[in-house]
């Protein structure tokens, strides 16, 4: 993922988390997540949380 250096400097663990999550998202998955938000008008926060739950990243 692309992240500004000042953001990484302010949040040292951010790179580790972003790398872990980005490894879980392929092109098909991203399209599905985007459709839930854009096509089905679901809240981005809800879509993200549900995805992370199914992958065991959050409880």
N, CA, C, O and CB atoms as a CASP TS submission, in Angstrom:
PFRMAT TS
TARGET T0000
AUTHOR 0000-0000-0000
METHOD Language model
MODEL 1
PARENT N/A
ATOM      1  N   UNK     1       0.823  -1.200   0.000  1.00  0.00           N
ATOM      2  CA  UNK     1       0.000   0.000   0.000  1.00  0.00           C
ATOM      3  C   UNK     1       0.866   1.264   0.000  1.00  0.00           C
ATOM      4  O   UNK     1       2.010   1.247   0.455  1.00  0.00           O
ATOM      5  CB  UNK     1      -0.935  -0.001   1.211  1.00  0.00           C
ATOM      6  N   UNK     2       0.318   2.320  -0.501  1.00  0.00           N
ATOM      7  CA  UNK     2       1.015   3.598  -0.542  1.00  0.00           C
ATOM      8  C   UNK     2       0.556   4.431   0.652  1.00  0.00           C
ATOM      9  O   UNK     2      -0.635   4.681   0.836  1.00  0.00           O
ATOM     10  CB  UNK     2       0.750   4.347  -1.890  1.00  0.00           C
ATOM     11  N   UNK     3       1.532   4.856   1.458  1.00  0.00           N
ATOM     12  CA  UNK     3       1.243   5.638   2.656  1.00  0.00           C
ATOM     13  C   UNK     3       2.289   6.739   2.779  1.00  0.00           C
ATOM     14  O   UNK     3       3.468   6.521   2.500  1.00  0.00           O
ATOM     15  CB  UNK     3       1.225   4.737   3.932  1.00  0.00           C
ATOM     16  N   UNK     4       1.855   7.904   3.193  1.00  0.00           N
ATOM     17  CA  UNK     4       2.806   9.006   3.387  1.00  0.00           C
ATOM     18  C   UNK     4       3.791   8.671   4.504  1.00  0.00           C
ATOM     19  O   UNK     4       3.425   8.042   5.497  1.00  0.00           O
ATOM     20  CB  UNK     4       2.058  10.320   3.712  1.00  0.00           C
ATOM     21  N   UNK     5       5.027   9.091   4.337  1.00  0.00           N
ATOM     22  CA  UNK     5       6.075   8.826   5.321  1.00  0.00           C
ATOM     23  C   UNK     5       5.731   9.430   6.678  1.00  0.00           C
ATOM     24  O   UNK     5       5.977   8.804   7.708  1.00  0.00           O
ATOM     25  CB  UNK     5       7.413   9.374   4.830  1.00  0.00           C
ATOM     26  N   UNK     6       5.169  10.629   6.696  1.00  0.00           N
ATOM     27  CA  UNK     6       4.835  11.250   7.980  1.00  0.00           C
ATOM     28  C   UNK     6       3.766  10.447   8.727  1.00  0.00           C
ATOM     29  O   UNK     6       3.764  10.415   9.957  1.00  0.00           O
ATOM     30  CB  UNK     6       4.354  12.691   7.762  1.00  0.00           C
ATOM     31  N   UNK     7       2.869   9.808   7.998  1.00  0.00           N
ATOM     32  CA  UNK     7       1.867   8.956   8.640  1.00  0.00           C
ATOM     33  C   UNK     7       2.525   7.722   9.249  1.00  0.00           C
ATOM     34  O   UNK     7       2.178   7.314  10.358  1.00  0.00           O
ATOM     35  CB  UNK     7       0.781   8.537   7.628  1.00  0.00           C
ATOM     36  N   UNK     8       3.465   7.131   8.532  1.00  0.00           N
ATOM     37  CA  UNK     8       4.191   5.973   9.065  1.00  0.00           C
ATOM     38  C   UNK     8       5.057   6.362  10.254  1.00  0.00           C
ATOM     39  O   UNK     8       5.154   5.617  11.229  1.00  0.00           O
ATOM     40  CB  UNK     8       5.059   5.339   7.976  1.00  0.00           C
ATOM     41  N   UNK     9       5.679   7.520  10.174  1.00  0.00           N
ATOM     42  CA  UNK     9       6.507   7.988  11.287  1.00  0.00           C
ATOM     43  C   UNK     9       5.665   8.202  12.543  1.00  0.00           C
ATOM     44  O   UNK     9       6.113   7.906  13.651  1.00  0.00           O
ATOM     45  CB  UNK     9       7.228   9.290  10.906  1.00  0.00           C
ATOM     46  N   UNK    10       4.463   8.710  12.373  1.00  0.00           N
ATOM     47  CA  UNK    10       3.576   8.968  13.506  1.00  0.00           C
ATOM     48  C   UNK    10       2.939   7.690  14.046  1.00  0.00           C
ATOM     49  O   UNK    10       2.537   7.637  15.208  1.00  0.00           O
ATOM     50  CB  UNK    10       2.491   9.947  13.100  1.00  0.00           C
ATOM     51  N   UNK    11       2.848   6.660  13.201  1.00  0.00           N
ATOM     52  CA  UNK    11       2.200   5.389  13.574  1.00  0.00           C
ATOM     53  C   UNK    11       3.071   4.225  13.115  1.00  0.00           C
ATOM     54  O   UNK    11       2.784   3.614  12.086  1.00  0.00           O
ATOM     55  CB  UNK    11       0.769   5.280  12.949  1.00  0.00           C
ATOM     56  N   UNK    12       4.122   3.910  13.852  1.00  0.00           N
ATOM     57  CA  UNK    12       5.095   2.909  13.411  1.00  0.00           C
ATOM     58  C   UNK    12       4.508   1.523  13.089  1.00  0.00           C
ATOM     59  O   UNK    12       5.043   0.816  12.235  1.00  0.00           O
ATOM     60  CB  UNK    12       6.132   2.755  14.463  1.00  0.00           C
ATOM     61  N   UNK    13       3.440   1.139  13.746  1.00  0.00           N
ATOM     62  CA  UNK    13       2.861  -0.193  13.508  1.00  0.00           C
ATOM     63  C   UNK    13       1.930  -0.224  12.300  1.00  0.00           C
ATOM     64  O   UNK    13       1.470  -1.291  11.894  1.00  0.00           O
ATOM     65  CB  UNK    13       2.102  -0.653  14.736  1.00  0.00           C
ATOM     66  N   UNK    14       1.656   0.937  11.731  1.00  0.00           N
ATOM     67  CA  UNK    14       0.723   1.020  10.611  1.00  0.00           C
ATOM     68  C   UNK    14       1.172   0.165   9.430  1.00  0.00           C
ATOM     69  O   UNK    14       0.348  -0.521   8.825  1.00  0.00           O
ATOM     70  CB  UNK    14       0.565   2.464  10.170  1.00  0.00           C
ATOM     71  N   UNK    15       2.443   0.190   9.095  1.00  0.00           N
ATOM     72  CA  UNK    15       2.939  -0.562   7.938  1.00  0.00           C
ATOM     73  C   UNK    15       2.673  -2.050   8.101  1.00  0.00           C
ATOM     74  O   UNK    15       2.250  -2.716   7.155  1.00  0.00           O
ATOM     75  CB  UNK    15       4.440  -0.318   7.739  1.00  0.00           C
ATOM     76  N   UNK    16       2.917  -2.570   9.285  1.00  0.00           N
ATOM     77  CA  UNK    16       2.695  -3.995   9.540  1.00  0.00           C
ATOM     78  C   UNK    16       1.225  -4.364   9.351  1.00  0.00           C
ATOM     79  O   UNK    16       0.907  -5.371   8.719  1.00  0.00           O
ATOM     80  CB  UNK    16       3.150  -4.362  10.960  1.00  0.00           C
ATOM     81  N   UNK    17       0.345  -3.552   9.896  1.00  0.00           N
ATOM     82  CA  UNK    17      -1.098  -3.810   9.789  1.00  0.00           C
ATOM     83  C   UNK    17      -1.559  -3.700   8.343  1.00  0.00           C
ATOM     84  O   UNK    17      -2.283  -4.567   7.854  1.00  0.00           O
ATOM     85  CB  UNK    17      -1.892  -2.831  10.672  1.00  0.00           C
ATOM     86  N   UNK    18      -1.146  -2.643   7.660  1.00  0.00           N
ATOM     87  CA  UNK    18      -1.559  -2.454   6.263  1.00  0.00           C
ATOM     88  C   UNK    18      -1.043  -3.567   5.365  1.00  0.00           C
ATOM     89  O   UNK    18      -1.757  -4.022   4.471  1.00  0.00           O
ATOM     90  CB  UNK    18      -1.068  -1.109   5.744  1.00  0.00           C
ATOM     91  N   UNK    19       0.182  -4.007   5.591  1.00  0.00           N
ATOM     92  CA  UNK    19       0.726  -5.105   4.792  1.00  0.00           C
ATOM     93  C   UNK    19      -0.053  -6.393   5.027  1.00  0.00           C
ATOM     94  O   UNK    19      -0.314  -7.146   4.088  1.00  0.00           O
ATOM     95  CB  UNK    19       2.205  -5.321   5.119  1.00  0.00           C
ATOM     96  N   UNK    20      -0.422  -6.643   6.274  1.00  0.00           N
ATOM     97  CA  UNK    20      -1.193  -7.847   6.594  1.00  0.00           C
ATOM     98  C   UNK    20      -2.553  -7.821   5.896  1.00  0.00           C
ATOM     99  O   UNK    20      -2.970  -8.810   5.294  1.00  0.00           O
ATOM    100  CB  UNK    20      -1.379  -7.977   8.119  1.00  0.00           C
ATOM    101  N   UNK    21      -3.233  -6.690   5.982  1.00  0.00           N
ATOM    102  CA  UNK    21      -4.566  -6.571   5.382  1.00  0.00           C
ATOM    103  C   UNK    21      -4.484  -6.594   3.858  1.00  0.00           C
ATOM    104  O   UNK    21      -5.299  -7.250   3.209  1.00  0.00           O
ATOM    105  CB  UNK    21      -5.253  -5.278   5.853  1.00  0.00           C
ATOM    106  N   UNK    22      -3.524  -5.896   3.285  1.00  0.00           N
ATOM    107  CA  UNK    22      -3.437  -5.842   1.821  1.00  0.00           C
ATOM    108  C   UNK    22      -3.135  -7.214   1.232  1.00  0.00           C
ATOM    109  O   UNK    22      -3.510  -7.496   0.094  1.00  0.00           O
ATOM    110  CB  UNK    22      -2.362  -4.843   1.387  1.00  0.00           C
ATOM    111  N   UNK    23      -2.463  -8.065   1.992  1.00  0.00           N
ATOM    112  CA  UNK    23      -2.189  -9.423   1.518  1.00  0.00           C
ATOM    113  C   UNK    23      -3.468 -10.257   1.420  1.00  0.00           C
ATOM    114  O   UNK    23      -3.495 -11.271   0.723  1.00  0.00           O
ATOM    115  CB  UNK    23      -1.190 -10.113   2.447  1.00  0.00           C
ATOM    116  N   UNK    24      -4.512  -9.839   2.105  1.00  0.00           N
ATOM    117  CA  UNK    24      -5.784 -10.567   2.106  1.00  0.00           C
ATOM    118  C   UNK    24      -6.712 -10.150   0.973  1.00  0.00           C
ATOM    119  O   UNK    24      -7.722 -10.808   0.722  1.00  0.00           O
ATOM    120  CB  UNK    24      -6.486 -10.366   3.421  1.00  0.00           C
ATOM    121  N   UNK    25      -6.376  -9.061   0.286  1.00  0.00           N
ATOM    122  CA  UNK    25      -7.292  -8.492  -0.697  1.00  0.00           C
ATOM    123  C   UNK    25      -6.738  -8.644  -2.106  1.00  0.00           C
ATOM    124  O   UNK    25      -5.752  -8.007  -2.476  1.00  0.00           O
ATOM    125  CB  UNK    25      -7.558  -7.017  -0.390  1.00  0.00           C
ATOM    126  N   UNK    26      -7.391  -9.502  -2.884  1.00  0.00           N
ATOM    127  CA  UNK    26      -7.023  -9.627  -4.294  1.00  0.00           C
ATOM    128  C   UNK    26      -8.006  -8.784  -5.119  1.00  0.00           C
ATOM    129  O   UNK    26      -8.883  -8.117  -4.570  1.00  0.00           O
ATOM    130  CB  UNK    26      -7.035 -11.139  -4.757  1.00  0.00           C
ATOM    131  N   UNK    27      -7.846  -8.828  -6.417  1.00  0.00           N
ATOM    132  CA  UNK    27      -8.676  -7.996  -7.293  1.00  0.00           C
ATOM    133  C   UNK    27     -10.165  -8.329  -7.174  1.00  0.00           C
ATOM    134  O   UNK    27     -11.010  -7.434  -7.141  1.00  0.00           O
ATOM    135  CB  UNK    27      -8.230  -8.161  -8.739  1.00  0.00           C
ATOM    136  N   UNK    28     -10.471  -9.611  -7.111  1.00  0.00           N
ATOM    137  CA  UNK    28     -11.864 -10.046  -6.997  1.00  0.00           C
ATOM    138  C   UNK    28     -12.478  -9.582  -5.684  1.00  0.00           C
ATOM    139  O   UNK    28     -13.604  -9.085  -5.654  1.00  0.00           O
ATOM    140  CB  UNK    28     -11.959 -11.569  -7.110  1.00  0.00           C
ATOM    141  N   UNK    29     -11.733  -9.748  -4.606  1.00  0.00           N
ATOM    142  CA  UNK    29     -12.220  -9.329  -3.295  1.00  0.00           C
ATOM    143  C   UNK    29     -12.459  -7.830  -3.257  1.00  0.00           C
ATOM    144  O   UNK    29     -13.470  -7.376  -2.721  1.00  0.00           O
ATOM    145  CB  UNK    29     -11.232  -9.729  -2.204  1.00  0.00           C
ATOM    146  N   UNK    30     -11.541  -7.058  -3.819  1.00  0.00           N
ATOM    147  CA  UNK    30     -11.704  -5.604  -3.839  1.00  0.00           C
ATOM    148  C   UNK    30     -12.955  -5.215  -4.622  1.00  0.00           C
ATOM    149  O   UNK    30     -13.683  -4.308  -4.219  1.00  0.00           O
ATOM    150  CB  UNK    30     -10.462  -4.928  -4.451  1.00  0.00           C
ATOM    151  N   UNK    31     -13.206  -5.897  -5.736  1.00  0.00           N
ATOM    152  CA  UNK    31     -14.403  -5.613  -6.528  1.00  0.00           C
ATOM    153  C   UNK    31     -15.665  -5.927  -5.721  1.00  0.00           C
ATOM    154  O   UNK    31     -16.636  -5.173  -5.768  1.00  0.00           O
ATOM    155  CB  UNK    31     -14.389  -6.428  -7.841  1.00  0.00           C
ATOM    156  N   UNK    32     -15.650  -7.035  -4.984  1.00  0.00           N
ATOM    157  CA  UNK    32     -16.804  -7.403  -4.162  1.00  0.00           C
ATOM    158  C   UNK    32     -17.045  -6.378  -3.057  1.00  0.00           C
ATOM    159  O   UNK    32     -18.183  -5.980  -2.807  1.00  0.00           O
ATOM    160  CB  UNK    32     -16.601  -8.795  -3.552  1.00  0.00           C
ATOM    161  N   UNK    33     -15.975  -5.957  -2.403  1.00  0.00           N
ATOM    162  CA  UNK    33     -16.105  -4.962  -1.339  1.00  0.00           C
ATOM    163  C   UNK    33     -16.615  -3.635  -1.897  1.00  0.00           C
ATOM    164  O   UNK    33     -17.482  -2.995  -1.302  1.00  0.00           O
ATOM    165  CB  UNK    33     -14.756  -4.756  -0.628  1.00  0.00           C
ATOM    166  N   UNK    34     -16.074  -3.232  -3.035  1.00  0.00           N
ATOM    167  CA  UNK    34     -16.529  -1.993  -3.667  1.00  0.00           C
ATOM    168  C   UNK    34     -18.002  -2.068  -4.049  1.00  0.00           C
ATOM    169  O   UNK    34     -18.734  -1.093  -3.884  1.00  0.00           O
ATOM    170  CB  UNK    34     -15.688  -1.689  -4.904  1.00  0.00           C
ATOM    171  N   UNK    35     -18.445  -3.222  -4.560  1.00  0.00           N
ATOM    172  CA  UNK    35     -19.847  -3.368  -4.937  1.00  0.00           C
ATOM    173  C   UNK    35     -20.759  -3.243  -3.716  1.00  0.00           C
ATOM    174  O   UNK    35     -21.823  -2.631  -3.795  1.00  0.00           O
ATOM    175  CB  UNK    35     -20.073  -4.715  -5.630  1.00  0.00           C
ATOM    176  N   UNK    36     -20.346  -3.818  -2.600  1.00  0.00           N
ATOM    177  CA  UNK    36     -21.163  -3.717  -1.393  1.00  0.00           C
ATOM    178  C   UNK    36     -21.364  -2.261  -0.989  1.00  0.00           C
ATOM    179  O   UNK    36     -22.441  -1.872  -0.535  1.00  0.00           O
ATOM    180  CB  UNK    36     -20.518  -4.499  -0.245  1.00  0.00           C
ATOM    181  N   UNK    37     -20.316  -1.465  -1.159  1.00  0.00           N
ATOM    182  CA  UNK    37     -20.399  -0.048  -0.790  1.00  0.00           C
ATOM    183  C   UNK    37     -21.109   0.764  -1.870  1.00  0.00           C
ATOM    184  O   UNK    37     -22.062   1.487  -1.582  1.00  0.00           O
ATOM    185  CB  UNK    37     -18.996   0.524  -0.543  1.00  0.00           C
ATOM    186  N   UNK    38     -20.646   0.644  -3.109  1.00  0.00           N
ATOM    187  CA  UNK    38     -21.191   1.472  -4.192  1.00  0.00           C
ATOM    188  C   UNK    38     -22.514   0.950  -4.734  1.00  0.00           C
ATOM    189  O   UNK    38     -23.433   1.729  -4.987  1.00  0.00           O
ATOM    190  CB  UNK    38     -20.193   1.561  -5.319  1.00  0.00           C
ATOM    191  N   UNK    39     -22.616  -0.353  -4.911  1.00  0.00           N
ATOM    192  CA  UNK    39     -23.810  -0.933  -5.511  1.00  0.00           C
ATOM    193  C   UNK    39     -24.931  -1.175  -4.525  1.00  0.00           C
ATOM    194  O   UNK    39     -26.094  -0.890  -4.812  1.00  0.00           O
ATOM    195  CB  UNK    39     -23.464  -2.211  -6.175  1.00  0.00           C
ATOM    196  N   UNK    40     -24.580  -1.705  -3.353  1.00  0.00           N
ATOM    197  CA  UNK    40     -25.594  -2.028  -2.349  1.00  0.00           C
ATOM    198  C   UNK    40     -25.762  -0.934  -1.302  1.00  0.00           C
ATOM    199  O   UNK    40     -26.612  -1.037  -0.418  1.00  0.00           O
ATOM    200  CB  UNK    40     -25.242  -3.324  -1.667  1.00  0.00           C
ATOM    201  N   UNK    41     -24.953   0.107  -1.407  1.00  0.00           N
ATOM    202  CA  UNK    41     -25.034   1.272  -0.514  1.00  0.00           C
ATOM    203  C   UNK    41     -24.829   0.925   0.959  1.00  0.00           C
ATOM    204  O   UNK    41     -25.398   1.566   1.842  1.00  0.00           O
ATOM    205  CB  UNK    41     -26.372   1.946  -0.680  1.00  0.00           C
ATOM    206  N   UNK    42     -24.002  -0.105   1.217  1.00  0.00           N
ATOM    207  CA  UNK    42     -23.650  -0.428   2.594  1.00  0.00           C
ATOM    208  C   UNK    42     -22.604   0.571   3.083  1.00  0.00           C
ATOM    209  O   UNK    42     -21.874   1.159   2.286  1.00  0.00           O
ATOM    210  CB  UNK    42     -23.123  -1.890   2.711  1.00  0.00           C
ATOM    211  N   UNK    43     -22.540   0.751   4.381  1.00  0.00           N
ATOM    212  CA  UNK    43     -21.557   1.663   4.963  1.00  0.00           C
ATOM    213  C   UNK    43     -20.151   1.065   4.822  1.00  0.00           C
ATOM    214  O   UNK    43     -19.945  -0.104   5.147  1.00  0.00           O
ATOM    215  CB  UNK    43     -21.886   1.947   6.460  1.00  0.00           C
ATOM    216  N   UNK    44     -19.189   1.852   4.344  1.00  0.00           N
ATOM    217  CA  UNK    44     -17.818   1.353   4.196  1.00  0.00           C
ATOM    218  C   UNK    44     -17.263   0.748   5.484  1.00  0.00           C
ATOM    219  O   UNK    44     -16.584  -0.279   5.456  1.00  0.00           O
ATOM    220  CB  UNK    44     -16.912   2.474   3.736  1.00  0.00           C
ATOM    221  N   UNK    45     -17.556   1.390   6.605  1.00  0.00           N
ATOM    222  CA  UNK    45     -17.067   0.888   7.893  1.00  0.00           C
ATOM    223  C   UNK    45     -17.616  -0.513   8.174  1.00  0.00           C
ATOM    224  O   UNK    45     -16.885  -1.384   8.646  1.00  0.00           O
ATOM    225  CB  UNK    45     -17.462   1.852   9.033  1.00  0.00           C
ATOM    226  N   UNK    46     -18.901  -0.729   7.885  1.00  0.00           N
ATOM    227  CA  UNK    46     -19.527  -2.027   8.123  1.00  0.00           C
ATOM    228  C   UNK    46     -18.955  -3.094   7.197  1.00  0.00           C
ATOM    229  O   UNK    46     -18.708  -4.223   7.620  1.00  0.00           O
ATOM    230  CB  UNK    46     -21.040  -1.929   7.936  1.00  0.00           C
ATOM    231  N   UNK    47     -18.747  -2.734   5.940  1.00  0.00           N
ATOM    232  CA  UNK    47     -18.181  -3.671   4.965  1.00  0.00           C
ATOM    233  C   UNK    47     -16.769  -4.065   5.383  1.00  0.00           C
ATOM    234  O   UNK    47     -16.412  -5.242   5.358  1.00  0.00           O
ATOM    235  CB  UNK    47     -18.171  -3.049   3.544  1.00  0.00           C
ATOM    236  N   UNK    48     -15.977  -3.081   5.764  1.00  0.00           N
ATOM    237  CA  UNK    48     -14.602  -3.354   6.177  1.00  0.00           C
ATOM    238  C   UNK    48     -14.569  -4.239   7.415  1.00  0.00           C
ATOM    239  O   UNK    48     -13.805  -5.203   7.467  1.00  0.00           O
ATOM    240  CB  UNK    48     -13.855  -2.047   6.446  1.00  0.00           C
ATOM    241  N   UNK    49     -15.380  -3.925   8.400  1.00  0.00           N
ATOM    242  CA  UNK    49     -15.392  -4.716   9.631  1.00  0.00           C
ATOM    243  C   UNK    49     -15.818  -6.153   9.355  1.00  0.00           C
ATOM    244  O   UNK    49     -15.202  -7.085   9.873  1.00  0.00           O
ATOM    245  CB  UNK    49     -16.327  -4.081  10.665  1.00  0.00           C
ATOM    246  N   UNK    50     -16.851  -6.349   8.557  1.00  0.00           N
ATOM    247  CA  UNK    50     -17.313  -7.699   8.230  1.00  0.00           C
ATOM    248  C   UNK    50     -16.215  -8.480   7.513  1.00  0.00           C
ATOM    249  O   UNK    50     -15.996  -9.655   7.806  1.00  0.00           O
ATOM    250  CB  UNK    50     -18.585  -7.642   7.359  1.00  0.00           C
ATOM    251  N   UNK    51     -15.533  -7.838   6.585  1.00  0.00           N
ATOM    252  CA  UNK    51     -14.443  -8.492   5.866  1.00  0.00           C
ATOM    253  C   UNK    51     -13.333  -8.892   6.831  1.00  0.00           C
ATOM    254  O   UNK    51     -12.859 -10.028   6.799  1.00  0.00           O
ATOM    255  CB  UNK    51     -13.888  -7.569   4.766  1.00  0.00           C
ATOM    256  N   UNK    52     -12.922  -7.970   7.683  1.00  0.00           N
ATOM    257  CA  UNK    52     -11.841  -8.256   8.629  1.00  0.00           C
ATOM    258  C   UNK    52     -12.234  -9.347   9.616  1.00  0.00           C
ATOM    259  O   UNK    52     -11.387 -10.138  10.032  1.00  0.00           O
ATOM    260  CB  UNK    52     -11.452  -6.990   9.385  1.00  0.00           C
ATOM    261  N   UNK    53     -13.503  -9.400   9.994  1.00  0.00           N
ATOM    262  CA  UNK    53     -13.980 -10.469  10.878  1.00  0.00           C
ATOM    263  C   UNK    53     -13.880 -11.826  10.186  1.00  0.00           C
ATOM    264  O   UNK    53     -13.420 -12.796  10.788  1.00  0.00           O
ATOM    265  CB  UNK    53     -15.435 -10.203  11.314  1.00  0.00           C
ATOM    266  N   UNK    54     -14.306 -11.899   8.932  1.00  0.00           N
ATOM    267  CA  UNK    54     -14.266 -13.184   8.227  1.00  0.00           C
ATOM    268  C   UNK    54     -12.841 -13.676   8.041  1.00  0.00           C
ATOM    269  O   UNK    54     -12.608 -14.879   7.924  1.00  0.00           O
ATOM    270  CB  UNK    54     -14.952 -13.068   6.871  1.00  0.00           C
ATOM    271  N   UNK    55     -11.890 -12.760   8.013  1.00  0.00           N
ATOM    272  CA  UNK    55     -10.483 -13.126   7.840  1.00  0.00           C
ATOM    273  C   UNK    55      -9.768 -13.328   9.170  1.00  0.00           C
ATOM    274  O   UNK    55      -8.586 -13.670   9.192  1.00  0.00           O
ATOM    275  CB  UNK    55      -9.766 -12.061   7.036  1.00  0.00           C
ATOM    276  N   UNK    56     -10.477 -13.118  10.282  1.00  0.00           N
ATOM    277  CA  UNK    56      -9.888 -13.325  11.594  1.00  0.00           C
ATOM    278  C   UNK    56      -8.947 -12.225  12.046  1.00  0.00           C
ATOM    279  O   UNK    56      -8.144 -12.425  12.958  1.00  0.00           O
ATOM    280  CB  UNK    56      -9.166 -14.602  11.604  1.00  0.00           C
ATOM    281  N   UNK    57      -9.041 -11.071  11.417  1.00  0.00           N
ATOM    282  CA  UNK    57      -8.160  -9.959  11.776  1.00  0.00           C
ATOM    283  C   UNK    57      -8.702  -9.214  12.991  1.00  0.00           C
ATOM    284  O   UNK    57      -7.931  -8.748  13.830  1.00  0.00           O
ATOM    285  CB  UNK    57      -7.998  -8.993  10.589  1.00  0.00           C
ATOM    286  N   UNK    58     -10.027  -9.100  13.087  1.00  0.00           N
ATOM    287  CA  UNK    58     -10.676  -8.479  14.244  1.00  0.00           C
ATOM    288  C   UNK    58     -11.763  -9.416  14.752  1.00  0.00           C
ATOM    289  O   UNK    58     -12.197 -10.335  14.057  1.00  0.00           O
ATOM    290  CB  UNK    58     -11.273  -7.078  13.880  1.00  0.00           C
ATOM    291  N   UNK    59     -12.186  -9.159  15.974  1.00  0.00           N
ATOM    292  CA  UNK    59     -13.247  -9.984  16.572  1.00  0.00           C
ATOM    293  C   UNK    59     -14.599  -9.379  16.350  1.00  0.00           C
ATOM    294  O   UNK    59     -15.605  -9.939  16.785  1.00  0.00           O
ATOM    295  CB  UNK    59     -13.015 -10.173  18.056  1.00  0.00           C
TER
END
